[in-house]
Amino acid sequence: MKSKISLAFENCKKEKRPALITYTVAGDNNKNNSFKILNAIAKHSDICELSFVHNCPIADGSQIQNSSYRALKNGITLSDTFKIAPKLKSSDIIIVNSCGDSIKDRDIIKKKLGSYIR
């Protein structure tokens, strides 16, 4: 069975257009609006990338640094992110990134989100 990500790229190829991949940090600009923002952009994108907030996004550039800072300042947690991703329709594609370096973290994330993570 092909992944949703592969299917999204195949669909774009058939339509002879580039894929629109969006990125948002969970909890930016606040917990309540984060889902609304992601849901709004998911309607127009082929792949949505939802980032776990982390406290050291130095390599990500100023926009993502600022997004992470706002989310942390507003109290977003990993648990909150687990609540945001599954709320999207099953047709939406979610890639969760910045999930930490430890195997334990990845196993916990896969267990919580299942088919949402690739």
OpenMM code with the backbone's topology and positions (N, CA, C; nanometers):
from openmm import Vec3, app, unit

residues = "MET LYS SER LYS ILE SER LEU ALA PHE GLU ASN CYS LYS LYS GLU LYS ARG PRO ALA LEU ILE THR TYR THR VAL ALA GLY ASP ASN ASN LYS ASN ASN SER PHE LYS ILE LEU ASN ALA ILE ALA LYS HIS SER ASP ILE CYS GLU LEU SER PHE VAL HIS ASN CYS PRO ILE ALA ASP GLY SER GLN ILE GLN ASN SER SER TYR ARG ALA LEU LYS ASN GLY ILE THR LEU SER ASP THR PHE LYS ILE ALA PRO LYS LEU LYS SER SER ASP ILE ILE ILE VAL ASN SER CYS GLY ASP SER ILE LYS ASP ARG ASP ILE ILE LYS LYS LYS LEU GLY SER TYR ILE ARG".split()
positions = [
    Vec3(0.0844, -0.1183, 0.0000),
    Vec3(0.0000, 0.0000, 0.0000),
    Vec3(0.0890, 0.1248, 0.0000),
    Vec3(0.0554, 0.2188, -0.0841),
    Vec3(0.1328, 0.3422, -0.0944),
    Vec3(0.0957, 0.4370, 0.0189),
    Vec3(0.1934, 0.5153, 0.0600),
    Vec3(0.1683, 0.6133, 0.1653),
    Vec3(0.0879, 0.7305, 0.1085),
    Vec3(0.0259, 0.8046, 0.1975),
    Vec3(-0.0488, 0.9232, 0.1559),
    Vec3(0.0442, 1.0255, 0.0913),
    Vec3(0.1668, 1.0276, 0.1363),
    Vec3(0.2644, 1.1220, 0.0804),
    Vec3(0.2932, 1.0856, -0.0650),
    Vec3(0.3183, 0.9567, -0.0917),
    Vec3(0.3429, 0.9121, -0.2295),
    Vec3(0.2227, 0.9412, -0.3182),
    Vec3(0.1048, 0.9154, -0.2663),
    Vec3(-0.0175, 0.9408, -0.3437),
    Vec3(-0.0350, 1.0896, -0.3744),
    Vec3(0.0006, 1.1736, -0.2804),
    Vec3(-0.0103, 1.3182, -0.3028),
    Vec3(0.0817, 1.3625, -0.4170),
    Vec3(0.2050, 1.3126, -0.4170),
    Vec3(0.2977, 1.3480, -0.5241),
    Vec3(0.2540, 1.2895, -0.6586),
    Vec3(0.2015, 1.1692, -0.6590),
    Vec3(0.1509, 1.1087, -0.7823),
    Vec3(0.0354, 1.1904, -0.8391),
    Vec3(-0.0533, 1.2359, -0.7516),
    Vec3(-0.1662, 1.3176, -0.7947),
    Vec3(-0.1171, 1.4481, -0.8581),
    Vec3(-0.0201, 1.5115, -0.7957),
    Vec3(0.0350, 1.6364, -0.8503),
    Vec3(0.1012, 1.6119, -0.9851),
    Vec3(0.1711, 1.5006, -0.9977),
    Vec3(0.2366, 1.4665, -1.1242),
    Vec3(0.1326, 1.4466, -1.2346),
    Vec3(0.0238, 1.3765, -1.2029),
    Vec3(-0.0838, 1.3557, -1.3004),
    Vec3(-0.1449, 1.4881, -1.3444),
    Vec3(-0.1558, 1.5811, -1.2481),
    Vec3(-0.2130, 1.7124, -1.2780),
    Vec3(-0.1094, 1.8094, -1.3347),
    Vec3(0.0139, 1.7628, -1.3495),
    Vec3(0.1241, 1.8427, -1.4057),
    Vec3(0.1419, 1.9754, -1.3330),
    Vec3(0.1521, 1.9640, -1.2018),
    Vec3(0.1724, 2.0835, -1.1189),
    Vec3(0.2619, 2.0482, -1.0015),
    Vec3(0.3255, 2.1486, -0.9443),
    Vec3(0.4065, 2.1210, -0.8250),
    Vec3(0.3173, 2.0958, -0.7041),
    Vec3(0.3695, 2.0254, -0.6084),
    Vec3(0.2972, 2.0010, -0.4829),
    Vec3(0.3080, 2.1249, -0.3944),
    Vec3(0.2001, 2.1566, -0.3282),
    Vec3(0.2021, 2.2644, -0.2297),
    Vec3(0.2181, 2.1998, -0.0926),
    Vec3(0.3328, 2.2242, -0.0310),
    Vec3(0.3629, 2.1687, 0.1007),
    Vec3(0.3694, 2.2852, 0.1979),
    Vec3(0.2832, 2.2810, 0.2978),
    Vec3(0.2786, 2.3893, 0.3963),
    Vec3(0.3438, 2.3442, 0.5270),
    Vec3(0.3833, 2.4407, 0.6059),
    Vec3(0.4529, 2.4142, 0.7317),
    Vec3(0.3954, 2.5057, 0.8391),
    Vec3(0.3650, 2.4485, 0.9519),
    Vec3(0.3224, 2.5295, 1.0652),
    Vec3(0.3731, 2.4662, 1.1938),
    Vec3(0.4003, 2.5491, 1.2912),
    Vec3(0.4459, 2.5027, 1.4219),
    Vec3(0.3226, 2.4849, 1.5098),
    Vec3(0.3098, 2.3685, 1.5695),
    Vec3(0.1972, 2.3424, 1.6590),
    Vec3(0.1958, 2.4453, 1.7718),
    Vec3(0.0815, 2.5051, 1.7944),
    Vec3(0.0673, 2.6010, 1.9034),
    Vec3(0.0931, 2.7452, 1.8648),
    Vec3(0.1331, 2.7711, 1.7421),
    Vec3(0.1561, 2.9091, 1.6980),
    Vec3(0.0295, 2.9553, 1.6273),
    Vec3(-0.0278, 3.0585, 1.6582),
    Vec3(0.0031, 3.1668, 1.7490),
    Vec3(-0.0484, 3.1437, 1.8910),
    Vec3(-0.1417, 3.0512, 1.9029),
    Vec3(-0.1814, 3.0035, 2.0350),
    Vec3(-0.2469, 2.8662, 2.0176),
    Vec3(-0.2737, 2.7996, 2.1280),
    Vec3(-0.3290, 2.6637, 2.1212),
    Vec3(-0.4606, 2.6582, 2.0439),
    Vec3(-0.5491, 2.7521, 2.0708),
    Vec3(-0.6815, 2.7495, 2.0082),
    Vec3(-0.6772, 2.7772, 1.8587),
    Vec3(-0.5929, 2.8701, 1.8178),
    Vec3(-0.5872, 2.9065, 1.6768),
    Vec3(-0.5021, 2.8118, 1.5937),
    Vec3(-0.4154, 2.7367, 1.6574),
    Vec3(-0.3249, 2.6483, 1.5834),
    Vec3(-0.4024, 2.5500, 1.4959),
    Vec3(-0.5029, 2.4857, 1.5507),
    Vec3(-0.5829, 2.3919, 1.4724),
    Vec3(-0.6575, 2.4647, 1.3615),
    Vec3(-0.7143, 2.5802, 1.3918),
    Vec3(-0.7888, 2.6558, 1.2907),
    Vec3(-0.6987, 2.6929, 1.1729),
    Vec3(-0.5763, 2.7350, 1.2031),
    Vec3(-0.4807, 2.7726, 1.0984),
    Vec3(-0.4454, 2.6504, 1.0139),
    Vec3(-0.4109, 2.5411, 1.0801),
    Vec3(-0.3727, 2.4196, 1.0086),
    Vec3(-0.4886, 2.3679, 0.9240),
    Vec3(-0.6075, 2.3695, 0.9771),
    Vec3(-0.7247, 2.3226, 0.9042),
    Vec3(-0.7504, 2.4099, 0.7811),
    Vec3(-0.7315, 2.5402, 0.7936),
    Vec3(-0.7538, 2.6308, 0.6810),
    Vec3(-0.6517, 2.6080, 0.5696),
    Vec3(-0.5253, 2.5900, 0.6055),
    Vec3(-0.4255, 2.5697, 0.5004),
    Vec3(-0.4305, 2.4280, 0.4439),
    Vec3(-0.4792, 2.3321, 0.5220),
    Vec3(-0.4882, 2.1934, 0.4751),
    Vec3(-0.5836, 2.1816, 0.3567),
    Vec3(-0.6827, 2.2668, 0.3520),
    Vec3(-0.7805, 2.2631, 0.2429),
    Vec3(-0.7166, 2.2945, 0.1082),
    Vec3(-0.6035, 2.3650, 0.1099),
    Vec3(-0.5415, 2.4120, -0.0138),
    Vec3(-0.4041, 2.3504, -0.0391),
    Vec3(-0.3590, 2.2642, 0.0483),
    Vec3(-0.2250, 2.2079, 0.0323),
    Vec3(-0.2311, 2.0581, 0.0061),
    Vec3(-0.1248, 2.0092, -0.0526),
    Vec3(-0.1146, 1.8664, -0.0789),
    Vec3(-0.0572, 1.7928, 0.0412),
    Vec3(0.0354, 1.8555, 0.1076),
    Vec3(0.0988, 1.7973, 0.2258),
    Vec3(0.1108, 1.9064, 0.3312),
    Vec3(0.0678, 1.8770, 0.4523),
    Vec3(0.0813, 1.9701, 0.5644),
    Vec3(0.1884, 1.9171, 0.6572),
    Vec3(0.2807, 2.0022, 0.6899),
    Vec3(0.3852, 1.9642, 0.7836),
    Vec3(0.3580, 2.0348, 0.9153),
    Vec3(0.3358, 1.9580, 1.0193),
    Vec3(0.3093, 2.0099, 1.1529),
    Vec3(0.4321, 1.9835, 1.2380),
    Vec3(0.4907, 2.0886, 1.2876),
    Vec3(0.6140, 2.0754, 1.3639),
    Vec3(0.5876, 2.0749, 1.5134),
    Vec3(0.6503, 1.9807, 1.5813),
    Vec3(0.6537, 1.9881, 1.7268),
    Vec3(0.7349, 2.1104, 1.7639),
    Vec3(0.6894, 2.1822, 1.8623),
    Vec3(0.7646, 2.2968, 1.9088),
    Vec3(0.8880, 2.2464, 1.9838),
    Vec3(0.9970, 2.3166, 1.9684),
    Vec3(1.1175, 2.2821, 2.0427),
    Vec3(1.1888, 2.4102, 2.0800),
    Vec3(1.2724, 2.4025, 2.1804),
    Vec3(1.3300, 2.5244, 2.2371),
    Vec3(1.4607, 2.5680, 2.1723),
    Vec3(1.5046, 2.4988, 2.0683),
    Vec3(1.6320, 2.5353, 2.0074),
    Vec3(1.6263, 2.5203, 1.8551),
    Vec3(1.5368, 2.5917, 1.7888),
    Vec3(1.5233, 2.5774, 1.6436),
    Vec3(1.6213, 2.6673, 1.5667),
    Vec3(1.7442, 2.6783, 1.6127),
    Vec3(1.8406, 2.7724, 1.5560),
    Vec3(1.8616, 2.7504, 1.4068),
    Vec3(1.8725, 2.6265, 1.3640),
    Vec3(1.8988, 2.5979, 1.2228),
    Vec3(1.7776, 2.6226, 1.1342),
    Vec3(1.6625, 2.6452, 1.1929),
    Vec3(1.5391, 2.6595, 1.1157),
    Vec3(1.5150, 2.8000, 1.0615),
    Vec3(1.5889, 2.8981, 1.1054),
    Vec3(1.5685, 3.0345, 1.0588),
    Vec3(1.4750, 3.1138, 1.1484),
    Vec3(1.4751, 3.2441, 1.1285),
    Vec3(1.4053, 3.3342, 1.2204),
    Vec3(1.2539, 3.3152, 1.2230),
    Vec3(1.1906, 3.2857, 1.1087),
    Vec3(1.0454, 3.2694, 1.1084),
    Vec3(1.0021, 3.1530, 1.1971),
    Vec3(1.0704, 3.0397, 1.1830),
    Vec3(1.0347, 2.9220, 1.2625),
    Vec3(1.0787, 2.9413, 1.4074),
    Vec3(1.1914, 3.0073, 1.4286),
    Vec3(1.2341, 3.0389, 1.5652),
    Vec3(1.1269, 3.1210, 1.6347),
    Vec3(1.0772, 3.2226, 1.5675),
    Vec3(0.9743, 3.3082, 1.6267),
    Vec3(0.8436, 3.2320, 1.6505),
    Vec3(0.8074, 3.1446, 1.5575),
    Vec3(0.6869, 3.0631, 1.5750),
    Vec3(0.7000, 2.9722, 1.6960),
    Vec3(0.8158, 2.9086, 1.7091),
    Vec3(0.8398, 2.8203, 1.8239),
    Vec3(0.8388, 2.8987, 1.9539),
    Vec3(0.8993, 3.0167, 1.9517),
    Vec3(0.9019, 3.1002, 2.0718),
    Vec3(0.7600, 3.1382, 2.1144),
    Vec3(0.6772, 3.1801, 2.0178),
    Vec3(0.5385, 3.2181, 2.0511),
    Vec3(0.4631, 3.0993, 2.1091),
    Vec3(0.4793, 2.9829, 2.0474),
    Vec3(0.4089, 2.8640, 2.0947),
    Vec3(0.4529, 2.8264, 2.2360),
    Vec3(0.5837, 2.8286, 2.2603),
    Vec3(0.6342, 2.7972, 2.3949),
    Vec3(0.5851, 2.8996, 2.4966),
    Vec3(0.5896, 3.0259, 2.4572),
    Vec3(0.5454, 3.1339, 2.5457),
    Vec3(0.3976, 3.1171, 2.5826),
    Vec3(0.3193, 3.0634, 2.4894),
    Vec3(0.1755, 3.0427, 2.5120),
    Vec3(0.1439, 2.9073, 2.5728),
    Vec3(0.2467, 2.8311, 2.6099),
    Vec3(0.2257, 2.7086, 2.6864),
    Vec3(0.1974, 2.5816, 2.6081),
    Vec3(0.2302, 2.5769, 2.4789),
    Vec3(0.2060, 2.4541, 2.4023),
    Vec3(0.2919, 2.3406, 2.4580),
    Vec3(0.2380, 2.2208, 2.4567),
    Vec3(0.3114, 2.1035, 2.5032),
    Vec3(0.3073, 1.9958, 2.3947),
    Vec3(0.3888, 1.8946, 2.4111),
    Vec3(0.3872, 1.7823, 2.3188),
    Vec3(0.2497, 1.7160, 2.3198),
    Vec3(0.1913, 1.7070, 2.4362),
    Vec3(0.0576, 1.6498, 2.4499),
    Vec3(-0.0450, 1.7293, 2.3697),
    Vec3(-0.0325, 1.8613, 2.3679),
    Vec3(-0.1236, 1.9450, 2.2892),
    Vec3(-0.1102, 1.9142, 2.1401),
    Vec3(0.0133, 1.8907, 2.0959),
    Vec3(0.0362, 1.8587, 1.9553),
    Vec3(-0.0328, 1.7284, 1.9189),
    Vec3(-0.0267, 1.6313, 2.0091),
    Vec3(-0.0940, 1.5040, 1.9844),
    Vec3(-0.2454, 1.5223, 1.9736),
    Vec3(-0.2979, 1.6280, 2.0313),
    Vec3(-0.4416, 1.6547, 2.0231),
    Vec3(-0.4785, 1.7269, 1.8933),
    Vec3(-0.3845, 1.8045, 1.8385),
    Vec3(-0.4112, 1.8826, 1.7176),
    Vec3(-0.4129, 1.7938, 1.5932),
    Vec3(-0.3100, 1.7116, 1.5742),
    Vec3(-0.2943, 1.6345, 1.4497),
    Vec3(-0.4122, 1.5434, 1.4177),
    Vec3(-0.4619, 1.4634, 1.5109),
    Vec3(-0.5712, 1.3712, 1.4755),
    Vec3(-0.7048, 1.4391, 1.4450),
    Vec3(-0.7188, 1.5664, 1.4777),
    Vec3(-0.8448, 1.6351, 1.4517),
    Vec3(-0.8669, 1.6621, 1.3032),
    Vec3(-0.7604, 1.6594, 1.2250),
    Vec3(-0.7751, 1.6862, 1.0826),
    Vec3(-0.8423, 1.5687, 1.0137),
    Vec3(-0.9090, 1.5980, 0.9034),
    Vec3(-0.9749, 1.4926, 0.8264),
    Vec3(-0.8720, 1.3892, 0.7825),
    Vec3(-0.9135, 1.2654, 0.7655),
    Vec3(-0.8211, 1.1592, 0.7272),
    Vec3(-0.7601, 1.1830, 0.5896),
    Vec3(-0.8229, 1.2653, 0.5069),
    Vec3(-0.7673, 1.2929, 0.3746),
    Vec3(-0.6495, 1.3903, 0.3815),
    Vec3(-0.6380, 1.4593, 0.4921),
    Vec3(-0.5255, 1.5512, 0.5076),
    Vec3(-0.3997, 1.4729, 0.5421),
    Vec3(-0.2868, 1.5252, 0.5024),
    Vec3(-0.1596, 1.4571, 0.5247),
    Vec3(-0.0813, 1.5353, 0.6280),
    Vec3(-0.0342, 1.4649, 0.7273),
    Vec3(0.0411, 1.5287, 0.8328),
    Vec3(0.1794, 1.4651, 0.8415),
    Vec3(0.2805, 1.5482, 0.8408),
    Vec3(0.4159, 1.5019, 0.8671),
    Vec3(0.4573, 1.5712, 0.9961),
    Vec3(0.4990, 1.4958, 1.0922),
    Vec3(0.5435, 1.5535, 1.2172),
    Vec3(0.6948, 1.5513, 1.2166),
    Vec3(0.7555, 1.6663, 1.2376),
    Vec3(0.9011, 1.6709, 1.2363),
    Vec3(0.9545, 1.7286, 1.3662),
    Vec3(1.0828, 1.7424, 1.3748),
    Vec3(1.1492, 1.7974, 1.4931),
    Vec3(1.1073, 1.7227, 1.6191),
    Vec3(1.1021, 1.5916, 1.6079),
    Vec3(1.0490, 1.5125, 1.7182),
    Vec3(1.1553, 1.4646, 1.8143),
    Vec3(1.2726, 1.5179, 1.8067),
    Vec3(1.3760, 1.4802, 1.9020),
    Vec3(1.4688, 1.3744, 1.8462),
    Vec3(1.5783, 1.3584, 1.9122),
    Vec3(1.6820, 1.2692, 1.8623),
    Vec3(1.6764, 1.1293, 1.9194),
    Vec3(1.6028, 1.1072, 2.0230),
    Vec3(1.6079, 0.9759, 2.0865),
    Vec3(1.5082, 0.8792, 2.0241),
    Vec3(1.5467, 0.7543, 2.0185),
    Vec3(1.4589, 0.6492, 1.9677),
    Vec3(1.3328, 0.6414, 2.0534),
    Vec3(1.3480, 0.6596, 2.1833),
    Vec3(1.2339, 0.6557, 2.2746),
    Vec3(1.1295, 0.7594, 2.2336),
    Vec3(1.1747, 0.8839, 2.2040),
    Vec3(1.0816, 0.9890, 2.1616),
    Vec3(1.0076, 0.9480, 2.0355),
    Vec3(1.0792, 0.8944, 1.9380),
    Vec3(1.0159, 0.8545, 1.8121),
    Vec3(0.9143, 0.7433, 1.8350),
    Vec3(0.9471, 0.6484, 1.9204),
    Vec3(0.8533, 0.5392, 1.9494),
    Vec3(0.7268, 0.5911, 2.0157),
    Vec3(0.7412, 0.6843, 2.1082),
    Vec3(0.6254, 0.7442, 2.1759),
    Vec3(0.5383, 0.8175, 2.0741),
    Vec3(0.6014, 0.8935, 1.9868),
    Vec3(0.5288, 0.9710, 1.8870),
    Vec3(0.4548, 0.8790, 1.7909),
    Vec3(0.5219, 0.7758, 1.7427),
    Vec3(0.4556, 0.6810, 1.6515),
    Vec3(0.3370, 0.6129, 1.7193),
    Vec3(0.3512, 0.5791, 1.8454),
    Vec3(0.2423, 0.5137, 1.9185),
    Vec3(0.1225, 0.6081, 1.9315),
    Vec3(0.1488, 0.7358, 1.9582),
    Vec3(0.0408, 0.8331, 1.9770),
    Vec3(-0.0295, 0.8689, 1.8464),
    Vec3(0.0494, 0.8860, 1.7378),
    Vec3(-0.0088, 0.9372, 1.6140),
    Vec3(-0.0299, 0.8316, 1.5070),
    Vec3(0.0302, 0.7174, 1.5207),
    Vec3(0.0078, 0.6085, 1.4252),
    Vec3(0.0248, 0.6475, 1.2816),
    Vec3(-0.0847, 0.6452, 1.2058),
    Vec3(-0.0782, 0.6669, 1.0617),
    Vec3(-0.0475, 0.8115, 1.0227),
    Vec3(-0.0456, 0.9021, 1.1179),
    Vec3(-0.0165, 1.0408, 1.0839),
    Vec3(0.1318, 1.0650, 1.0621),
    Vec3(0.2147, 0.9747, 1.1074),
    Vec3(0.3590, 0.9961, 1.0975),
    Vec3(0.4184, 0.8990, 0.9980),
    Vec3(0.5107, 0.9467, 0.9200),
    Vec3(0.5801, 0.8650, 0.8179),
    Vec3(0.7286, 0.8840, 0.8337),
] * unit.nanometer
topology = app.Topology()
chain = topology.addChain("A")
for resn in residues:
    res = topology.addResidue(resn, chain)
    for name in ("N", "CA", "C"):
        topology.addAtom(name, app.Element.getBySymbol(name[0]), res)
